[in-house]
Amino acid sequence: MELLYAICVGTLTTAAVFLMLRGQTFPLIVGLTMLSYAVNLFLFASGRLTINSAAIIGVSENYGDPLPQALVLTAIVIGFAMTAFVLILAMRARADLGNDQVDGGDLYQHKQKNVKTSSKERN
């Protein structure tokens, strides 16, 4: 069971890093979300995975640790809020700049184009 979780965490992390290294905004957001899922799965698995046992002390000898479960639940809520915020921020940046590049290389050209346009308007 732990091997399956380790493979899933590794796969999610690999895909997340690949997507975060892309040059556009949307793959970056998806990559950050996938990395968040990988960390959540890692935290959940660190709480001793037990099968058919309650997360209550005293019911059985093997009980699941409730702290990682609470941390993962909180991280899911915070991750959803941050994903929504970054998505709105990316949509606003795309509307203002006209592209979705993350590296900022086109930003300099966009500013230079605006400077040339404003100098032509003064003349």
C-alpha positions as CSV (number, residue, x, y, z in Angstrom):
1,M,0.0,0.0,0.0
2,E,2.8,2.4,0.9
3,L,4.6,1.5,-2.4
4,L,1.5,2.5,-4.3
5,Y,1.3,5.9,-2.5
6,A,5.1,6.4,-3.1
7,I,4.7,5.8,-6.8
8,C,1.7,8.2,-7.0
9,V,3.6,10.9,-5.1
10,G,6.6,10.5,-7.4
11,T,4.4,10.6,-10.5
12,L,2.5,13.6,-9.4
13,T,5.7,15.5,-8.4
14,T,7.4,14.7,-11.7
15,A,4.4,15.8,-13.7
16,A,4.1,19.0,-11.6
17,V,7.7,20.0,-12.1
18,F,7.4,19.4,-15.8
19,L,4.3,21.6,-16.0
20,M,5.8,24.3,-13.8
21,L,8.8,24.6,-16.2
22,R,6.5,25.4,-19.1
23,G,6.4,29.0,-20.2
24,Q,2.7,29.6,-20.0
25,T,0.5,30.5,-17.1
26,F,-2.2,27.8,-17.2
27,P,0.3,24.8,-17.1
28,L,2.1,26.6,-14.2
29,I,-1.2,26.8,-12.3
30,V,-2.0,23.1,-13.0
31,G,1.6,22.1,-12.0
32,L,1.3,24.0,-8.7
33,T,-2.0,22.3,-8.0
34,M,-0.6,18.9,-8.8
35,L,2.4,19.6,-6.5
36,S,0.0,20.5,-3.8
37,Y,-1.8,17.2,-4.3
38,A,1.5,15.3,-4.1
39,V,2.4,17.0,-0.8
40,N,-1.1,16.3,0.5
41,L,-0.8,12.6,-0.4
42,F,2.6,12.4,1.2
43,L,1.3,14.0,4.4
44,F,-1.6,11.7,4.4
45,A,0.6,8.6,4.0
46,S,2.9,9.7,6.7
47,G,0.1,9.1,9.3
48,R,0.6,5.3,9.3
49,L,-1.8,3.8,6.8
50,T,-4.0,1.2,8.5
51,I,-6.8,-0.8,7.0
52,N,-10.2,-1.4,8.7
53,S,-9.3,0.6,11.8
54,A,-10.8,3.7,13.3
55,A,-8.9,6.9,13.9
56,I,-9.9,6.7,17.6
57,I,-7.5,5.8,20.4
58,G,-8.7,2.8,22.4
59,V,-10.9,1.1,19.9
60,S,-8.1,-1.0,18.5
61,E,-4.3,-1.3,18.8
62,N,-3.7,0.0,15.3
63,Y,-5.3,3.3,14.9
64,G,-4.7,6.0,12.3
65,D,-3.0,9.2,13.3
66,P,-5.7,11.9,13.0
67,L,-3.2,14.8,12.8
68,P,-2.1,14.3,9.2
69,Q,-5.7,13.8,8.2
70,A,-6.6,17.2,9.7
71,L,-3.5,18.8,8.1
72,V,-4.4,17.5,4.7
73,L,-8.0,18.6,5.0
74,T,-6.8,22.1,5.9
75,A,-4.3,22.1,3.0
76,I,-7.0,21.1,0.5
77,V,-9.1,24.1,1.5
78,I,-6.1,26.5,1.4
79,G,-4.9,25.0,-1.9
80,F,-8.3,25.5,-3.5
81,A,-8.4,29.2,-2.4
82,M,-4.9,29.9,-3.6
83,T,-5.6,28.2,-7.0
84,A,-8.7,30.3,-7.5
85,F,-6.7,33.5,-6.6
86,V,-3.8,32.6,-8.9
87,L,-6.2,31.8,-11.7
88,I,-7.9,35.1,-11.4
89,L,-4.6,36.9,-11.3
90,A,-3.4,35.1,-14.4
91,M,-6.6,36.0,-16.3
92,R,-6.1,39.6,-15.3
93,A,-2.4,39.5,-16.4
94,R,-3.4,38.0,-19.7
95,A,-6.0,40.7,-20.3
96,D,-3.5,43.5,-19.5
97,L,-0.5,42.1,-21.3
98,G,-2.1,40.3,-24.2
99,N,-0.2,37.0,-23.6
100,D,0.3,34.4,-21.0
101,Q,4.0,34.0,-20.9
102,V,5.6,33.7,-17.4
103,D,9.2,34.5,-18.2
104,G,8.6,38.2,-18.7
105,G,10.5,38.4,-22.0
106,D,7.6,39.8,-23.8
107,L,6.8,42.3,-21.1
108,Y,9.8,44.4,-22.0
109,Q,8.7,44.5,-25.7
110,H,5.2,45.4,-24.6
111,K,6.5,48.4,-22.5
112,Q,8.7,49.5,-25.4
113,K,5.7,49.4,-27.8
114,N,3.7,51.5,-25.4
115,V,6.5,54.1,-25.0
116,K,6.8,54.4,-28.8
117,T,3.0,54.8,-29.1
118,S,2.8,57.4,-26.5
119,S,5.8,59.4,-28.0
120,K,4.0,59.3,-31.4
121,E,0.8,60.7,-29.8
122,R,2.7,63.7,-28.3
123,N,4.0,64.7,-31.7
